Amino acid sequence: MSAEAAAYFGRFLAAIGVDVSADAEMAETANRFTKLMRERLAVPAATVELRPIAREAAEGAAQVIVVRDIPLRALCLHHLMPFVGEVNIAFLPQERMTGFGSLVRLVESMALGPQLQERLTDGLAAEVMRQLEPAWVAVSISAIQTCVEMSGTGRRPRTVTMSTLGATTPETAWPFVQHRPLPETGA
């Protein structure tokens, strides 16, 4: 199947006027592209399970959990162009928690396949709510859509989407999930 897809992509390049024989570096482009698309567009058979663990907090404590700057790499379903950015997830646990690495794996898993940033934001919030049953959850994604940048605008705007579920409002949840510039590191 990969060889057939690579052959089709090679013919596609030729059809739009790209002469892959003109540059030796392009000899394997169809194969590399096909491999990358198979990896990124393969929709997982199942959603990552968060492996809930019992919450052990001080009696009466209401502690909001925030996991920030989870790396995101996905392909826009309109153009199959990348959008890259960060995901912030905040939730107020009730009886169940999860390891923070599980949230990273959930983002990576749900980002596979053709995506819309808005749907991915809603889907992540819904999965955290379904699996952990927190009092509320908020998810925000800040990403650069490369299709916008390459469409002739020459600009790199960030698109921010946010979804909230449960006993909160976007205004209440925003301080927890707003995207802040990462601190500069000295090199």
Secondary structure, DSSP 8 states (H G I E B T S, - for coil): -HHHHHHHHHHHHHHTT--GGG-GGGTTHHHHHHHHHHHHH---SS------EE----TT----EEEEEEEEEEEETTT--EEEEEEEEEEE-SSEE--HHHHHHHHHHHT-SEE-HHHHHHHHHHHHHHHH--SEEEEEEEEEEHHHIIIII----EEEEEEEEES--HHHHHHHH----------
